[in-house]
Amino acid sequence: MDILSRLDEAAACVRQRLGDAWAAAVVLGSGLGGFASRVEDARALDYSEIPHFPVSTVEGHAGKLIGGKVAGKRLLVMAGRFHYYEGNSMEQVTFGIRVLHRLGVKVLLLSNAGGGVNPAFRPGDVMLITDHINLMPNPLVGPNIEELGPRFPNMSDAYSPRLADLARHASALRKVPLTQGCYLGSTGPTFETPHEYNFFRTIGADAVGMSTVPEVIVARHCGMEVLAFSVISNVGGLYSHKEVSHQEVQEVGALAEKRLTELILGVLETM
């Protein structure tokens, strides 16, 4: 079965169980799943119930697609994502994003937990992602399907300036501190060495993580408008040799979750 047929089957299942006409979708990263509790009139589907959907295996990812209302907007929430380091192909990593597009979603809000590369950052900071550096396999490698998007999509504005302005406005209005910078996507699953942090900083990164970038590439290929945040879970480099654990990533994400929720609510209200 080709990818268009698989996407149509998955989208038909979601449409039948959760409905249609969504204003936007949100993808939640490690330790950030609590936003899902803000969804009103919520109905949920386990990923395992959706045809051809991968299943998230990472602790802190609920593995549910939730539909309902947030800030008066009809919203889909992916509580959990798929990673390349789990053994998924890039098609699997980004399959959920293509299903969202098939359901008519035109605005995609992404969140993740990332390691701070910028020494000015502190654990718990929320970074507005303004650009990225991709060190993962590109999910668009292979034959291009024109129905899904162009052969050579433009990435000069991968992160929507319009939505970024709404995020900055929400930050000022709700008095939620917000930094900004460039996110570097690496394959994982190892956390970075001190010299890798140093190298990533040298080439222009402010934060590093193991997700999001393939999703953004595919979303832009589809023509979706993208806004993304990274919660800084730790800060590393040549002069910082503190051990990092996934538990710590989740704990810091939980502490920063209220800030991130306020920012997303502010964006949805003014979108």
DRENLUM-241184 format. One line per field, with one value per residue: x, y, z of N, C-alpha, C in turn; residue in one letter. Coordinates in steps of 0.1 Angstrom, whole numbers. Atoms other than C-alpha are relative to their C-alpha. Layout:
nu <- c(X_...)
nv <- c(Y_...)
nw <- c(Z_...)
cau <- c(X_...)
cav <- c(Y_...)
caw <- c(Z_...)
cu <- c(X_...)
cv <- c(Y_...)
cw <- c(Z_...)
resn <- c(a_...)
This chain:
nu <- c(8_-9_1_12_11_-1_4_14_6_-2_8_14_2_0_12_11_0_-3_6_-7_0_-9_-7_-14_-4_-11_-8_-6_-12_-3_3_9_13_11_8_12_11_7_9_14_8_-11_2_-13_-3_-13_-7_1_14_0_-7_-14_-7_-10_3_-11_-6_-9_6_3_8_12_4_14_4_11_7_9_-1_-9_1_10_-4_0_-15_-5_-12_-7_-7_-10_-5_-8_-14_-8_-8_8_0_10_-5_4_14_8_-2_8_13_11_1_7_14_6_2_11_12_3_-7_-9_-9_-6_-7_-9_-8_-9_-10_-13_-12_-4_-14_-3_-3_9_13_1_11_14_3_8_-6_7_-9_1_-6_-6_-11_4_-10_6_4_11_12_5_-8_8_9_9_14_4_12_-4_-7_-9_-13_-10_7_-8_-1_-5_10_6_8_8_-2_13_2_-10_4_10_-7_-7_10_5_-11_0_14_2_-12_-7_-14_-2_-13_2_-13_-1_1_-7_6_-10_7_0_6_-10_-1_-12_-12_-3_-5_11_6_-8_1_14_0_-9_6_12_12_2_6_-2_9_1_13_5_-5_7_14_1_-3_12_11_-2_2_15_6_5_-7_-6_-5_-6_-7_-8_-3_-14_0_-13_-9_-13_-11_-13_-2_11_-1_11_7_14_8_14_9_-2_6_15_3_-1_11_12_-1_2_13_9_-4_3_14_4_-4_9_14_0_0_13_10_-2_-4)
nv <- c(-12_-12_-9_-8_8_1_-13_-2_10_-5_-12_3_5_-11_-8_7_1_-13_-11_-7_-14_-4_-12_1_12_-2_12_-2_7_6_-7_-11_5_-5_-9_8_-1_-13_2_2_10_8_14_5_13_6_1_14_2_-7_8_-3_-9_6_-1_-6_9_-8_-4_-14_-2_8_8_-2_-12_-6_-10_-8_-14_-7_-15_-2_5_15_3_13_1_12_2_9_0_12_-4_8_9_12_10_-3_-7_-14_0_3_-11_-11_5_-7_-14_1_2_-13_-8_7_-3_-14_-9_-10_-7_11_-5_11_-3_10_-3_0_-3_-13_-2_-14_-1_-9_7_7_10_-5_-11_3_-7_-1_5_-9_6_13_6_14_10_13_3_-9_9_-2_8_10_-6_-10_2_-14_-2_-3_-13_-1_7_-8_-10_-11_0_-13_-4_12_-4_-12_-13_-4_7_-4_-12_3_6_-11_-8_7_0_-13_-2_10_-1_13_-2_7_-2_5_4_11_13_10_13_11_13_7_-3_-5_-14_-5_-2_-15_-5_-1_-13_-11_0_-5_-14_-6_-1_-9_5_-4_12_12_11_12_0_-12_-4_7_-4_-14_1_6_-10_-11_7_1_-14_-4_-11_7_-7_10_-4_10_-2_3_10_-1_-8_7_-6_5_-4_5_14_6_12_-2_13_-2_-4_-14_-7_0_-8_-14_-3_-2_-13_-11_2_-11_-11_4_0_-14_-5_7_-6_-14_1_5_-10_-11_6)
nw <- c(0_1_-12_1_-5_-15_-6_1_-10_-14_-2_0_-13_-9_4_-5_-14_-7_7_10_-1_-11_1_-1_-7_-9_-3_-13_-1_-13_-13_3_4_-8_8_5_-10_3_12_-4_8_7_4_2_7_-1_13_5_7_13_10_5_-9_-9_-14_-8_-10_-9_-13_1_12_-2_12_3_8_-7_7_-9_1_-9_3_10_13_1_0_-2_-8_0_-13_3_14_4_2_8_-8_-5_11_10_12_0_4_-12_-10_4_5_-8_6_13_-3_-4_12_7_-7_2_-9_7_-9_-9_-11_-5_-13_-3_-11_7_-8_3_6_-3_-15_-7_-4_-13_0_-2_10_12_12_13_11_12_11_-4_8_1_1_1_14_4_3_14_9_7_10_-6_4_2_-8_-14_-1_11_-1_-7_-8_-6_-14_-5_-11_-5_-12_4_-6_-6_-12_-9_-5_-9_-12_-7_-5_-11_-10_-7_-6_-11_-9_0_6_12_7_14_5_10_-6_9_-1_2_0_-13_-13_-10_-3_7_-7_-2_12_9_-3_5_15_4_-3_10_13_-1_-7_-14_-7_8_-4_8_6_5_13_11_0_6_14_7_-1_10_13_2_1_-13_-7_-12_-11_-9_-12_-6_-14_-3_-11_-6_8_1_7_-5_-14_-8_1_-8_7_4_1_5_-11_-2_11_-3_-12_4_9_-8_-6_9_7_-2_9_14_2_1_13_10_-1_5_15_6_-2_10_13)
cau <- c(0_15_19_-11_-34_-20_-24_-60_-68_-53_-70_-104_-101_-93_-121_-146_-136_-126_-142_-129_-124_-94_-79_-45_-25_0_28_40_75_92_77_53_22_2_-10_-34_-54_-64_-83_-121_-147_-117_-119_-88_-74_-45_-19_-23_-60_-50_-41_-4_5_37_36_57_81_97_88_70_51_15_9_-25_-41_-66_-92_-112_-112_-85_-90_-121_-103_-108_-74_-57_-30_-4_6_38_59_81_119_144_165_136_143_116_122_119_86_73_88_68_37_16_24_12_-20_-26_-22_-46_-71_-69_-46_-28_-11_13_26_56_73_103_128_163_198_210_241_239_257_233_204_193_173_136_140_115_132_112_128_135_156_172_203_195_220_195_186_163_127_122_149_135_109_88_50_37_3_22_44_71_104_125_106_118_131_141_110_106_93_65_74_37_33_66_53_22_44_64_32_19_52_49_11_13_47_62_100_109_143_148_174_184_176_199_184_207_198_205_199_231_232_260_296_311_330_298_281_310_309_271_276_304_282_253_230_215_198_201_176_165_132_112_134_120_85_91_106_76_51_67_67_29_25_17_26_49_56_80_93_121_122_158_164_201_230_262_296_333_330_299_303_270_255_222_194_160_144_159_147_111_113_125_99_72_85_84_51_31_51_48_11_6_25_5_-28_-18_-10_-42_-63_-48_-42)
cav <- c(0_34_63_82_53_48_85_84_53_69_103_86_68_100_119_92_91_127_148_174_211_217_251_239_210_208_182_177_166_149_159_183_162_180_205_178_183_218_203_207_182_160_127_105_78_56_57_19_24_45_25_26_49_41_37_59_39_67_74_107_103_92_80_95_118_141_162_190_227_250_288_284_268_232_216_183_173_147_136_120_118_93_95_83_68_44_26_43_53_90_82_68_97_122_101_118_153_142_128_161_178_153_163_199_213_244_256_233_241_219_216_197_194_203_207_243_251_289_295_323_298_282_250_257_285_284_291_302_283_308_285_250_231_196_168_140_122_145_130_142_120_97_101_132_129_162_157_160_190_203_186_215_232_266_266_302_308_274_290_314_350_357_330_340_375_361_341_372_392_364_364_402_401_371_381_347_349_338_334_326_309_281_245_217_183_153_116_106_86_96_129_151_152_185_189_182_210_232_223_229_263_271_264_286_264_276_243_207_178_146_156_183_191_163_173_209_199_177_203_230_205_202_240_241_272_262_276_257_260_242_238_240_209_214_235_218_226_222_238_220_183_176_142_144_118_114_117_151_161_151_168_201_199_195_226_247_233_261_287_268_263_300_308_283_296_332_322_303_331_356_333)
caw <- c(0_-10_15_1_8_43_51_38_60_91_85_78_112_130_112_122_158_166_139_115_109_132_137_146_161_189_194_229_238_268_302_285_282_309_283_272_304_291_262_267_255_248_230_227_204_213_185_183_172_142_111_101_130_148_186_209_231_251_288_291_258_263_228_223_197_215_199_216_222_237_240_219_190_178_184_179_203_197_232_223_191_172_171_147_175_184_151_131_95_87_70_103_124_103_95_122_107_73_88_105_72_56_82_71_98_85_117_137_171_183_217_228_257_245_259_262_240_246_280_287_291_323_329_327_301_272_238_208_179_151_129_129_118_106_114_109_76_57_56_20_6_-21_-48_-43_-44_-58_-40_-7_-16_-40_-48_-33_-5_7_42_46_67_82_114_108_115_121_147_163_167_184_208_217_222_245_264_271_278_302_317_307_301_266_250_213_192_168_175_162_155_161_159_196_216_234_252_238_248_261_228_208_227_219_182_180_196_171_141_155_176_209_218_207_207_191_175_159_128_106_116_106_73_64_77_55_26_31_33_70_92_121_155_179_214_232_270_281_303_310_298_285_272_278_312_323_330_349_340_322_325_308_342_346_312_322_356_341_314_341_359_328_316_331_312_279_284_290_258_237_251_243_207_202_216_191_162)
cu <- c(9_-4_-13_-12_1_-4_-15_-7_1_-9_-15_-4_-1_-13_-13_-1_0_-7_9_0_8_8_15_3_12_7_7_12_2_-4_-10_-14_-11_-9_-13_-12_-8_-10_-15_-7_9_-5_14_1_14_6_-2_-14_0_8_13_7_10_-4_12_5_7_-9_-3_-8_-12_-4_-14_-2_-13_-6_-10_1_10_-1_-10_3_0_14_2_13_6_8_10_4_8_14_7_8_-8_0_-10_7_-5_-15_-9_1_-10_-14_-11_-2_-8_-15_-7_-3_-12_-13_-3_7_10_10_5_9_8_7_10_8_14_11_5_15_4_3_-8_-13_2_-11_-13_-3_-9_6_-10_10_-2_7_5_12_-4_12_-6_-2_-12_-12_-5_8_-8_-9_-10_-14_-6_-13_4_8_11_13_10_-7_9_0_5_-9_-7_-9_-7_3_-13_-3_10_-4_-11_5_7_-10_-6_9_-1_-13_-1_12_7_13_1_13_-3_14_-2_1_8_-5_11_-8_-2_2_10_-2_14_12_3_6_-11_-8_7_-1_-13_-1_8_-7_-14_-12_-1_-6_1_-10_-1_-13_-2_4_-7_-14_-2_2_-12_-12_2_-2_-15_-6_-6_9_5_5_6_7_9_2_14_1_13_9_14_11_13_2_-11_-1_-11_-6_-14_-7_-14_-9_1_-7_-15_-3_1_-11_-13_0_-3_-13_-10_3_-3_-15_-6_3_-9_-14_-1_0_-13_-11_1_2_-11)
cv <- c(12_10_8_-8_-2_12_1_-9_6_13_-4_-6_11_9_-7_1_13_12_7_15_5_13_-1_-14_3_-14_2_-9_-6_8_11_-4_5_10_-6_2_13_-2_-2_-9_-10_-15_-5_-13_-4_-1_-14_-2_6_-8_6_10_-7_2_5_-9_7_4_15_3_-9_-9_1_12_4_11_7_15_6_15_2_-5_-15_-4_-15_0_-14_-1_-11_0_-12_5_-10_-10_-13_-11_2_6_15_2_-2_12_11_-4_8_14_-1_-4_12_9_-5_3_15_10_8_6_-11_7_-12_4_-12_4_-1_4_14_0_14_1_10_-6_-7_-11_5_11_-6_8_-1_-4_9_-6_-14_-3_-15_-9_-14_-3_9_-9_1_-8_-11_6_10_-3_14_3_4_13_0_-7_8_11_11_-1_13_6_-12_2_13_13_5_-6_4_13_-1_-5_11_9_-7_0_14_2_-8_0_-14_2_-9_4_-5_-4_-12_-13_-10_-14_-11_-14_-6_-15_4_15_5_1_15_6_1_13_12_2_6_15_8_2_7_-5_7_-11_-12_-10_-10_-1_13_4_-8_3_13_-1_-6_10_11_-6_0_14_5_12_-6_10_-11_6_-12_3_-4_-9_0_9_-7_7_-5_3_-5_-15_-8_-11_4_-13_4_4_15_8_1_9_15_4_2_13_11_-1_11_12_-3_0_14_6_-5_6_14_0_-4_10_11_-4_4)
cw <- c(0_12_-1_5_15_7_-1_10_14_2_1_14_10_-2_6_15_7_-7_-10_3_12_-3_0_7_8_2_12_2_14_12_-2_-3_8_-7_-4_9_-2_-11_6_-9_-8_-3_-5_-8_3_-14_-6_-7_-14_-10_-5_9_8_15_7_11_11_12_-1_-12_1_-11_-3_-9_7_-8_9_-3_11_-4_-11_-14_0_-3_1_7_-1_13_-1_-15_-3_-3_-9_8_5_-11_-11_-12_1_-5_12_10_-4_-5_6_-6_-13_2_4_-12_-9_6_-1_9_-8_9_10_10_6_13_2_13_-7_10_-4_-5_3_15_7_5_13_-1_4_-9_-11_-12_-12_-11_-12_-12_5_-9_1_-1_0_-15_-3_-4_-14_-10_-7_-10_6_-6_0_8_14_1_-12_2_9_8_5_15_6_11_6_12_-2_7_7_13_11_7_10_13_8_7_13_12_8_7_13_10_2_-7_-12_-7_-15_-5_-10_6_-10_3_-2_2_14_-3_11_2_-5_9_2_-13_-11_3_-5_-15_-4_2_-11_-13_1_7_14_9_-9_6_-10_-8_-8_-15_-11_-1_-7_-15_-8_1_-10_-14_-3_-1_13_6_13_10_10_12_5_15_3_13_8_-9_0_-7_6_15_9_-2_8_-9_-2_-1_-6_11_3_-10_3_12_-3_-9_8_7_-9_-8_1_-9_-15_-3_-1_-14_-11_0_-5_-15_-5_1_-10_-14_-11)
resn <- c(m_d_i_l_s_r_l_d_e_a_a_a_c_v_r_q_r_l_g_d_a_w_a_a_a_v_v_l_g_s_g_l_g_g_f_a_s_r_v_e_d_a_r_a_l_d_y_s_e_i_p_h_f_p_v_s_t_v_e_g_h_a_g_k_l_i_g_g_k_v_a_g_k_r_l_l_v_m_a_g_r_f_h_y_y_e_g_n_s_m_e_q_v_t_f_g_i_r_v_l_h_r_l_g_v_k_v_l_l_l_s_n_a_g_g_g_v_n_p_a_f_r_p_g_d_v_m_l_i_t_d_h_i_n_l_m_p_n_p_l_v_g_p_n_i_e_e_l_g_p_r_f_p_n_m_s_d_a_y_s_p_r_l_a_d_l_a_r_h_a_s_a_l_r_k_v_p_l_t_q_g_c_y_l_g_s_t_g_p_t_f_e_t_p_h_e_y_n_f_f_r_t_i_g_a_d_a_v_g_m_s_t_v_p_e_v_i_v_a_r_h_c_g_m_e_v_l_a_f_s_v_i_s_n_v_g_g_l_y_s_h_k_e_v_s_h_q_e_v_q_e_v_g_a_l_a_e_k_r_l_t_e_l_i_l_g_v_l_e_t_m)
